[in-house]
Amino acid sequence: MSTIAFLGLGIMGSPMSVHLARAGHDVVGYNRSPGKTGPLLDAGGRAASSIAEAVSGADVVCVMVPDSPDVEQVLAGEGGVFDHAGRDTLVIDFSSIRPDVTQDLARQATERGLRMLDAPVSGGEAGAKNAALSIMVGGRDADFAEARSLFDTVGKTVVHVGPSGSGQTVKAANQLIVAANIQALSEAVVFLESYGVDTEAALRVLGGGLAGSAVLEQKKGPMLDRSFDPGFRVELHDKDMGIVTAAAREAGVVIPVGALVAQLMASAKAVGDGGLDHSGLLRGVERLSGRTDR
């Protein structure tokens, strides 16, 4: 069993830290809002009042925070992980950030005698709670092998996809596919409803054919109920679409559907839907269709 510092106990980080604690690891959690530590404490973990306290004596440091600047601050900022972690500590960043930022942080980690894996996840809050996340990991083979049991504790599909930054690149592709699927499903729902079809029945039969997908299964309920409690917020998916469109431009790759969906996601955030689940893209289709009375 390992001593694990878990930094970031939000919607995703909290249940992930709980799974690790229940698996028998000594998990020390830190969150800028101390009230977030309750579930980890209930699972037998400990709470720290600072990053320095959390990483002291840790074999592994896990990070799950919203965006690239947050990861940079937690790892490389004053009083951050790089200042306080012991030599040869393994740093696992579960956050979804820019691949180039990950590569730069991995370089800094190596210079300080640390090791780093980028391991963004997919599956949302439900996947985190059920330990069913898909985890795409970038970094050295040996470090991945060492961390594999930890990944298996919080995830269901765990794949080493290449060197540092590769995990973030694969996550960007994941977010492109998910966003496009959510937008297509949103348009299908509004289309079906406009013809008075039994929409629940229609989605059930569509889910059994080629149109079926994890997005359809997980998001049809919220869309039918117009219940958009966040499992993964629009504002975070907007951030991720910015990552994939910028990375595509740098690579000279054209992603016309991705660019359009990125604009629709940005629009949802701009009109005040940023705190909703990303299935709330349905509201944008309704607005464009003049069906805002629902």
Backbone torsions as a table, in degrees:
resi	resn	phi	psi	omega
1	MET	NA	147.1	-175.3
2	SER	-109.4	158.3	167.4
3	THR	-94.0	120.9	-172.3
4	ILE	-120.8	125.5	169.5
5	ALA	-91.5	124.9	179.6
6	PHE	-116.1	114.0	-174.1
7	LEU	-107.5	111.5	-177.9
8	GLY	109.4	99.1	-174.3
9	LEU	-116.5	52.0	178.8
10	GLY	-87.9	-150.6	-176.7
11	ILE	-55.2	-39.7	-178.5
12	MET	-93.4	-46.0	-173.9
13	GLY	-64.9	-36.7	-177.7
14	SER	-61.1	-54.8	179.2
15	PRO	-64.9	-31.6	177.8
16	MET	-64.9	-43.1	178.7
17	SER	-65.2	-35.8	178.7
18	VAL	-63.6	-44.0	178.4
19	HIS	-60.0	-41.5	-179.3
20	LEU	-65.8	-40.2	178.2
21	ALA	-65.6	-43.2	-179.3
22	ARG	-68.0	-22.2	176.4
23	ALA	-78.3	-5.4	175.7
24	GLY	107.8	-1.0	178.0
25	HIS	-76.5	152.8	174.1
26	ASP	-86.9	100.5	-173.4
27	VAL	-105.2	124.5	177.4
28	VAL	-111.6	115.3	-175.7
29	GLY	-100.4	146.4	173.9
30	TYR	-136.2	135.2	175.0
31	ASN	-143.9	143.7	-179.7
32	ARG	-59.6	-30.6	174.3
33	SER	-100.0	104.2	-173.3
34	PRO	-57.5	-26.1	-178.5
35	GLY	-63.6	-13.2	-178.5
36	LYS	-79.1	-6.5	-173.8
37	THR	-83.9	-6.9	-175.0
38	GLY	-52.9	-54.5	-179.2
39	PRO	-58.3	-38.8	178.6
40	LEU	-65.6	-42.5	178.0
41	LEU	-61.7	-40.7	178.9
42	ASP	-63.6	-28.0	-179.3
43	ALA	-87.1	2.0	178.4
44	GLY	99.9	5.5	177.9
45	GLY	-84.0	-176.8	179.9
46	ARG	-123.9	160.5	178.8
47	ALA	-115.1	142.2	176.8
48	ALA	-115.8	154.0	-178.7
49	SER	-96.3	-3.6	179.3
50	SER	-156.5	163.6	175.3
51	ILE	-62.8	-41.8	-179.3
52	ALA	-58.1	-43.8	179.5
53	GLU	-66.7	-39.3	-177.0
54	ALA	-65.0	-42.6	-173.0
55	VAL	-87.1	-8.2	-179.9
56	SER	-62.8	117.2	179.4
57	GLY	80.4	4.4	-177.9
58	ALA	-77.2	139.4	172.4
59	ASP	-81.1	-34.5	-176.4
60	VAL	-134.0	138.9	173.5
61	VAL	-117.0	120.3	177.6
62	CYS	-105.6	138.9	-178.8
63	VAL	-125.9	132.4	175.6
64	MET	-143.3	88.9	-179.0
65	VAL	-129.6	168.8	-165.9
66	PRO	-69.1	-41.5	-165.3
67	ASP	-147.1	172.3	-177.1
68	SER	-54.2	-48.6	179.9
69	PRO	-61.4	-32.5	179.1
70	ASP	-66.7	-43.7	178.9
71	VAL	-65.1	-42.5	178.5
72	GLU	-59.8	-41.2	-179.9
73	GLN	-67.6	-44.4	-178.5
74	VAL	-65.1	-40.4	-176.7
75	LEU	-87.3	-52.8	-170.2
76	ALA	-105.6	-5.7	179.9
77	GLY	-72.0	168.8	178.8
78	GLU	-60.4	128.3	-178.6
79	GLY	78.3	12.8	-177.0
80	GLY	-87.0	-170.3	-175.8
81	VAL	-59.6	-43.9	-176.5
82	PHE	-63.2	-24.9	179.1
83	ASP	-80.2	-22.6	-168.5
84	HIS	-125.3	-16.3	-178.7
85	ALA	-72.5	145.2	178.2
86	GLY	-72.1	157.5	-178.8
87	ARG	-58.9	139.9	178.2
88	ASP	75.8	7.1	174.7
89	THR	-61.4	141.4	177.5
90	LEU	-94.6	121.3	179.0
91	VAL	-103.1	123.9	179.0
92	ILE	-116.5	115.3	179.2
93	ASP	-99.0	108.1	178.6
94	PHE	-85.2	-5.8	-177.5
95	SER	-68.8	161.9	174.7
96	SER	-106.0	108.4	-175.3
97	ILE	-137.6	-178.4	-178.2
98	ARG	-68.4	135.7	178.8
99	PRO	-57.3	-38.3	-178.3
100	ASP	-67.4	-34.1	176.8
101	VAL	-66.7	-42.0	177.2
102	THR	-58.6	-46.2	-178.4
103	GLN	-63.0	-38.2	178.7
104	ASP	-67.6	-42.0	179.2
105	LEU	-66.6	-37.4	177.3
106	ALA	-63.6	-38.1	177.2
107	ARG	-63.5	-44.8	177.9
108	GLN	-61.8	-40.5	179.6
109	ALA	-61.1	-44.9	-179.6
110	THR	-62.1	-40.9	179.6
111	GLU	-62.7	-25.2	-179.7
112	ARG	-98.0	8.8	178.0
113	GLY	80.1	18.2	178.4
114	LEU	-105.3	167.9	176.6
115	ARG	-121.8	147.4	-174.8
116	MET	-141.2	137.4	172.1
117	LEU	-120.7	136.9	168.9
118	ASP	-96.6	126.0	-172.2
119	ALA	-139.8	60.0	178.5
120	PRO	-62.4	155.6	-173.6
121	VAL	-122.5	159.1	173.6
122	SER	-133.5	145.0	-179.6
123	GLY	138.2	-11.8	175.9
124	GLY	66.8	-168.7	-177.1
125	GLU	-59.8	-40.8	-179.8
126	ALA	-61.6	-43.3	178.8
127	GLY	-64.0	-38.0	178.5
128	ALA	-66.5	-44.0	-178.9
129	LYS	-66.4	-34.4	-176.4
130	ASN	-94.7	5.8	-176.8
131	ALA	53.8	41.2	-176.4
132	ALA	-119.8	25.0	-176.9
133	LEU	-69.4	151.5	164.8
134	SER	-93.0	130.0	-175.9
135	ILE	-124.4	121.9	-178.8
136	MET	-109.3	118.5	-165.6
137	VAL	-115.2	130.2	173.4
138	GLY	-113.4	143.6	179.9
139	GLY	141.9	-168.2	-176.7
140	ARG	-74.6	147.4	179.4
141	ASP	-56.7	-45.6	-175.9
142	ALA	-64.6	-39.0	179.6
143	ASP	-68.8	-38.7	176.7
144	PHE	-61.8	-45.0	-179.8
145	ALA	-60.7	-39.7	179.8
146	GLU	-65.7	-36.1	-175.6
147	ALA	-89.0	-5.0	-170.6
148	ARG	-55.4	-41.6	-177.8
149	SER	-65.5	-32.7	177.0
150	LEU	-68.4	-43.1	178.0
151	PHE	-61.3	-41.1	-179.3
152	ASP	-66.9	-22.0	178.5
153	THR	-73.3	-32.1	-176.0
154	VAL	-109.5	-9.2	-175.8
155	GLY	-133.3	168.3	179.7
156	LYS	-110.8	-40.5	178.5
157	THR	-115.3	112.2	-175.6
158	VAL	-124.4	120.5	-176.3
159	VAL	-135.7	131.6	172.5
160	HIS	-84.2	115.6	-170.2
161	VAL	-104.8	-0.3	177.8
162	GLY	144.8	-165.7	-178.2
163	PRO	-71.8	-178.6	-177.1
164	SER	-51.4	132.8	-178.5
165	GLY	95.6	-18.6	-177.8
166	SER	-66.6	-37.4	178.2
167	GLY	-59.9	-43.1	-179.8
168	GLN	-68.2	-34.2	178.0
169	THR	-66.0	-43.4	178.6
170	VAL	-66.2	-38.3	178.3
171	LYS	-63.6	-38.2	177.4
172	ALA	-60.7	-42.2	177.2
173	ALA	-63.9	-38.9	177.5
174	ASN	-59.4	-45.1	-177.7
175	GLN	-68.3	-31.9	174.0
176	LEU	-62.5	-48.3	-178.7
177	ILE	-64.4	-44.7	-178.2
178	VAL	-63.5	-45.2	-178.7
179	ALA	-62.4	-43.4	179.6
180	ALA	-63.5	-39.5	178.4
181	ASN	-65.8	-42.3	179.3
182	ILE	-64.0	-42.1	178.9
183	GLN	-63.2	-44.9	179.5
184	ALA	-62.7	-41.9	178.3
185	LEU	-64.5	-40.4	178.0
186	SER	-59.3	-45.9	-180.0
187	GLU	-64.6	-38.4	179.3
188	ALA	-65.0	-40.9	-179.8
189	VAL	-62.9	-48.1	-179.4
190	VAL	-64.6	-39.2	177.2
191	PHE	-60.8	-48.6	-179.4
192	LEU	-62.3	-44.4	-178.5
193	GLU	-64.2	-32.8	-178.1
194	SER	-65.7	-20.0	178.8
195	TYR	-102.7	7.3	176.8
196	GLY	71.0	19.4	178.7
197	VAL	-70.9	150.8	170.0
198	ASP	-67.5	94.9	-169.4
199	THR	-66.2	-36.9	179.2
200	GLU	-62.9	-43.9	178.1
201	ALA	-65.1	-40.4	-179.9
202	ALA	-61.3	-44.1	-179.5
203	LEU	-68.4	-31.4	178.2
204	ARG	-64.2	-44.7	-179.3
205	VAL	-73.5	-34.8	176.3
206	LEU	-63.6	-35.8	-180.0
207	GLY	-66.7	-18.9	179.1
208	GLY	-89.2	-3.4	-179.3
209	GLY	-113.3	-159.6	-177.2
210	LEU	-64.6	-23.6	178.6
211	ALA	-75.7	-11.0	-179.2
212	GLY	-63.9	146.2	179.6
213	SER	-163.1	165.1	174.6
214	ALA	-62.3	-35.5	177.5
215	VAL	-61.2	-45.9	179.9
216	LEU	-60.5	-46.4	-177.0
217	GLU	-64.8	-40.8	-175.0
218	GLN	-83.7	-26.7	-172.1
219	LYS	-107.0	-9.8	-178.1
220	LYS	-66.0	-37.5	179.6
221	GLY	-61.5	-54.3	177.3
222	PRO	-57.2	-37.9	-179.6
223	MET	-68.2	-43.3	179.9
224	LEU	-64.9	-37.0	-178.3
225	ASP	-87.1	-9.9	-172.4
226	ARG	53.4	44.2	178.5
227	SER	-115.8	106.2	-171.0
228	PHE	-113.9	40.5	174.0
229	ASP	-60.2	133.0	-168.5
230	PRO	-71.1	123.1	163.0
231	GLY	-100.1	-36.2	171.4
232	PHE	-146.4	116.3	-169.1
233	ARG	-74.6	148.8	175.2
234	VAL	-53.6	-43.3	-176.0
235	GLU	-63.0	-32.1	176.9
236	LEU	-75.6	-37.4	177.7
237	HIS	-69.5	-32.5	174.2
238	ASP	-60.5	-43.3	176.2
239	LYS	-59.7	-44.2	-178.5
240	ASP	-66.7	-35.7	177.7
241	MET	-68.0	-31.3	172.9
242	GLY	-63.6	-38.0	178.3
243	ILE	-63.8	-47.9	-174.2
244	VAL	-70.9	-37.3	179.8
245	THR	-69.8	-37.5	177.6
246	ALA	-67.4	-42.6	-179.6
247	ALA	-65.7	-37.7	178.6
248	ALA	-64.6	-40.8	178.7
249	ARG	-62.8	-42.1	179.7
250	GLU	-63.4	-33.2	-178.7
251	ALA	-85.3	-6.4	-177.3
252	GLY	73.3	27.5	-178.3
253	VAL	-103.9	136.4	180.0
254	VAL	-95.6	124.5	178.5
255	ILE	-128.1	76.3	-175.0
256	PRO	-61.7	-41.4	177.5
257	VAL	-65.8	-42.8	178.6
258	GLY	-60.3	-40.5	179.7
259	ALA	-64.2	-40.6	179.4
260	LEU	-66.2	-46.2	-179.4
261	VAL	-64.8	-34.4	176.5
262	ALA	-60.6	-39.9	178.2
263	GLN	-67.5	-39.3	178.9
264	LEU	-67.2	-37.5	176.8
265	MET	-66.5	-41.7	178.1
266	ALA	-63.0	-38.2	178.2
267	SER	-63.6	-43.2	179.0
268	ALA	-59.0	-42.1	177.7
269	LYS	-65.8	-42.6	-175.1
270	ALA	-64.2	-31.3	-178.6
271	VAL	-90.0	5.5	173.8
272	GLY	104.3	9.1	-179.2
273	ASP	-96.1	12.2	-175.7
274	GLY	-59.5	-30.3	-178.6
275	GLY	-85.4	-3.7	179.8
276	LEU	-84.0	162.5	171.2
277	ASP	-60.7	150.7	-176.9
278	HIS	-65.1	-14.1	171.2
279	SER	-65.0	-12.6	175.1
280	GLY	-66.4	-4.1	170.6
281	LEU	-55.9	-23.4	175.9
282	LEU	-55.1	-36.6	-178.6
283	ARG	-63.7	-33.2	177.4
284	GLY	-67.5	-38.9	176.7
285	VAL	-64.6	-40.4	177.8
286	GLU	-63.4	-41.4	178.8
287	ARG	-62.8	-45.9	-179.7
288	LEU	-65.0	-27.2	-178.7
289	SER	-92.5	2.9	-179.9
290	GLY	71.0	27.1	-177.6
291	ARG	-115.2	49.8	-176.7
292	THR	-85.9	5.6	-179.6
293	ASP	-81.3	-12.0	-176.4
294	ARG	-75.1	NA	NA
